[in-house]
Amino acid sequence: MTLIFIFTLMLGAAAGSFLHCIVVREAANEKWTTGRSECDHCKKPLAWTSNVPILGYLLSKGRTSCCNKPLTPWHFIIEILGSALFVLVLWQWTLHGDLLLLLQGIVISIFAIYTLASDGRFMHVSVPMSLVSGLLLLSLATVSGTLLPALGAGLVGVLFFGIQYALTRGRGIGSGDLILGGIIGIALGFPGVVIGILAGYVIGATHALFLIATNRATGKTRVPLGAYLMLGMLFAFFFEDNFLSILF
């Protein structure tokens, strides 16, 4: 079991690194299928040691090996997140032994990692990634016999953000948040969709208040709501039962 745990950690870190690479190249309008990873500053190809997930960042002390400039901590954050999520999926598998739940966890984790990196760094929600993830989750819901509840919860998620979008005329939230609301609903069903969205808002508000208190932001600073919603979705997916048992 220890070897499986270590392998899962490594696999999650590698998945996070790969997804973050795609996000960065997509933001730069570059092909993610070709070319070596480059330094963010001098554009020289990175040494292979710099591309080792987690360890590469730690061994380099968060600086580039070519020009000794600071690396963005996003590399480290996303790789750690990937490891944590894959371990949580493994933990769920050991508890329930449910193959569909395992596949659902993998899809949700990959979608959350990608969206958190994309929206957190570049304020962008990928429509293709959202559509593919949504279709996969709907397929799993169909197999498990929960398609209608999933669609109903997805509609609730879309309407929740759609009403806000209409009331603020698109100034309060972006159109991508409507898509995320639908995916969160499909992924979590009831009452998970409510827990996930509320958790996302609580996480976002807490972080925003911290930034304001430390003079890193103001009340008018844009925040990546999609990234917070992904954290809320992950909280609800992995800990919904624990959360409800505490409340009731």
N, C-alpha and C positions, 0 to 999 in steps of 0.2 A: 504493500500500500504506500510505503514511503517513496518508492521509485515512481509510482503513478502520480503521487502528489508533486514530486520534483518535475516530472515531465510535463504535468499540467501547468505548473508555474512558468516553465520555459516556453511552452506552446502559447500561453496567454500573452506573455511579454512579446513574443515574435509576432503574434497576431496584431497586438497594439501597435508595434513598430511599423508593420506593413500597412495597416489602415491609415496611420498618421502620415506615412509617405504618400499614399494616394491622395489624401486630403490636401497636403502641401502642393503637390504637383497639379492637382485640379485647380487650386486657387491661382496658380501661376500659369494656367492654360498650357501645361506641359503634358506629354504622354507619360503615364505612370508605368508603361510596359517596357520602356527602353531607357538606357542610360544609367550611370552610377549616381549614387547620392552625392550631392555637392555641399560644400560649406556655405552657410547662409550669408557669409560676409565676403570672402574672396572668390567663391565659386570654384575652388579647386576640389577635385574628387576626394572624398573622405577616405581615410585609411580603414582597412577592414575592421580594425579593433574599435573604431568609433561607431561601427554599425552593429556591434554586439548589444542586444537589448539590455537595458538597465546597467549592466557592468561597464559598457562603453562610456556611459555618462558619468558613472561614479569614478572610474579609473582616470578619466580626463579631468576630474574635478569641475565638471560643468563648463569646460572651455574647449575651443577648437584646437586640434593638434597642429593645424597648418598656420594659423595666424594668431593663436592664443587669445581669441576673443570669446566673450560669454556665449554659451549655447542657450537657446530658449529652453526653459524648464518643461515646456510642453512635451518634448521627447520623453523625458523621464516620467512625467505625470501619466501620459497615455499608456506607456509600457507597464507601469505599476498597476494602473487600472485594469489593463488586459489580464495581468496575472491574477489579480484579486477576483475578477469576474469569472474567469475560467475555474478557479478553485471553488467559488461559490456554486457554480453549475455542477462540478464534481460532487460537492457536498450534498446538493439536492438529489443527485443520482443515487448516492449511497443511502440516503434516507428513504427514498420512494421507489427506486428501481424502475421508473416510468420512462420509457424511451421517448415518447412524445414530449414529455416535460423536459427531457434532456435536449432534444432538438429545439424546442421553443426557447430554452435558456440560451442556447448557442446563438440563435437568430437575434434575440433581444440584446444580448451582450454585444454582438458585432455591430448591430445598428446603433446602440447607445454609444459605443466607443467612437464610431465614425462621426455621428452627429455631434457629440460633445466636442470632439476635436475641431470639426468644421465650423460649428456655430461659436464655440468658445474662442477660437483664434481669429476667424474671418467673418463672423456674423452671417453665416451662410448655411441654409438647410438644403441638402441635396435632394432634389425631387426624384431622380432615378433610383438612388439608394432607398429612399422612403417607399417608393412604389414596389421595388423588388422585395423589401422586407415585409411590407404589408401583404403582398400576395403569398409569400411563404407562410406568414402567420395565419392567414385565412385558410390556406391549404391544410395546415396542422389542425386548425379549429374544425374544419370539415371532417377530417379523419377521426377526431375525438368526439364528434357529435355536438360541438358547442358553437357552430357557425352562427346561428341566429343571435345568441347572447353576445357573441363577439361583434357582430355587425351593429347591434343595438348600442353597445358600449362605445363603439367607434363613432357612431352618430352623435352620441352625447358629447364626446370629446370635440368633435368638429363644431357642434352647435355652441359649446361653451366658449370657444375662441372666436367663432364666427360672430356671435353677438357682440363680443368686445371689439372685434375688428370693425363691425358696422357702426357701433356707437362712437368710436374714436376716429372713424374714417381712415383707418389704417395707420394712425399715428401712435396708438398705444401698443399694438403688437403687429408683427409682420404676417404676410399670407402663409409663410412657412409654418407658423405656429398652428394654423388650422390643420395642416397635414400631420403635424406631430400629435395633435389632439386625437386625430383619428387612429393613428398607429398605437398610441398609448391605450386607447379604448379597446382596440382589437387584441392587443397583447395581454391586457390585464382583466378584461371583462368587468363584472360588478362584484363587489364594490371597489375593486382595485383601481379602476379608472379615477374614482373620486380621491382615493388615498394618494395615488401617484401624482395627480395634478396639484392637490393641496400641498403635498410634500415638496414638490418642485417650487411652488410659490414661497413656502417657508424657507427653504434653502436659499432661494434667490434673494428674498428680503433680508435674511440674516447676513448674507455676504455683502449686499449693497450697503447695509447699515455699517458694517465693519469698514468698508472702503471709504464711506463718508466720514466716519469717526477718525480715520487715520489720514484724512485729507488726500486720499487717492482718487476721489470721485466727488461729484456734486449731485444734487437732486435731478439734474438734467442729463447726466451721463447715461449713455445707452448701455444696457446690460444684455448679455446673451441668454435670453429667457429659454431658448431651446436647450442649452447646456444644462440649466437648472432642472428643466422638465425631464431630461434624461436621467439625472440623478434621482429625481422623485420616482420615475418609472422603475428604476432598478431597486430602490428601497421597497416599493410596493410589491414587486415581483418576488423578491427573495425573503422579505420579512412581513408580508401582509398578515399571515396567521399570528405571528408573535405580537404584532401591533394591535390586532383586534382582541387578542387574549388579554392584553394589558388593559384595554379600554373596557372590556366587558367580562 
